[in-house]
């Protein structure tokens, strides 16, 4: 492992707990707008999250849970239209301040900026969803905090493929050993690991807490704050109760030492 040069964040479930009461609700509103009687319950949505990408999730739903639905001739356009409508609903919800950042996220972002550690995003969600969340939860102009935003269909294969992390690292001209990745899901951990990133911090949520995080450096319930400490599920408990750059540098050293 080299020195800590950059933090690369997943978005949904990592920066904010967006899935259950954000994306799921937006999908259902888009379905109603289209005259469809589909209802993605919290339980069903948890199963659908095994597939990354919104358009891919719609196709998987039809293949697995609604195979009798008569698909229109221009099926790809139909799916893309549903996804655009869902994105519009989601960004409107986010603009209203419906979903806050998870504990510790803003604190760590600001510390990184103060100490000259670069920031980037590696996500399967759309660029519009990223900018909506950042714009509603951080100060004006905060999208510029992130030097590179890898999002949506910018690479051919989504997580768990490593493509999005590889693309971000190439854009930043950084080796994977100088980067810490932040994820909330098993697919995300696989993506980062297969891109060569050794230091991976996982913050679980209700949908991902039982997933396989064997390759993560530490698994926590959040990044934590001084007044709201994080709980370590696997790996070392942060001494002060929260993840900061000193903790990350120590994790990088631990990863670089052969077991």
C-alpha positions, 0 to 999 in steps of 0.5 A: 500500500502507498500513501493515502491519495484519494477516497472513492465513494459509492453513492446509494446506501453509502453516502445516504440510505437512499434505497428503501424510501428513495429509489423504491418509492420513485420506481413505484411512482413511475409505474403508476404514472405509466398505468402499471399495477406493479408494486415493489414492496420493501421486501421485494425491493431487497431481492431486486437489489441483487441486480445493479442498475435501475434499467437492469433491475426492471428487466430482472423484475419482469424475468423473475417476478412478472414473466406474464407481462406482455412486453411492448415491441420497443421494449428497450425504449419502454424500460428506458422511459420508465427509468427516466420517469423514476429518475425524475421522481427521485431527484424531486424527492431528493431536492425536497431534502427527503434523504440526509447523508449518513453519519460521518459522511460530511465530516470525512469529506470535509476533512479530506478536502482540508488535508488535500486528499482527493475525492471521487465517486464510483456508482451504478446510479445515474449522474442526475441522481448523484448531483441531486443528492450532493446538491441537497445535502452539501453546500452549493458547488459541492459537486466540484469537491469530487474530481471524478464522477464515475456513474451510470452507463459510463462503463459497459459492465456495472458492479460487481464488475470492476469496470467503474473503479478501474475507470475512476482510477484511470481518470485520476491516474492513481494506482489502487494501492493509494485509494480507499473505497467506500461501499455498502454492498457485497457487489460493491466490495467485489467491484473494488477488490477486483479493481485492485483496491485493497482497503475497502470500508463498508457501512451496512444498511438494512438491505445489505447487513447480511451480505458477504464482506469477507474482503472488506478491511472493516465493516461498520454500521456507519462512519460515525461522528463524535456524538454518534459513534460507529459500531464495528461489525467486522474488523477493528473498532475505531478508537474514537468511535468514528472513521477519519483519515488517521484511521484510514491510513492505519487500515491501509498499513494493516492491509499491506502487511501479509497475514 
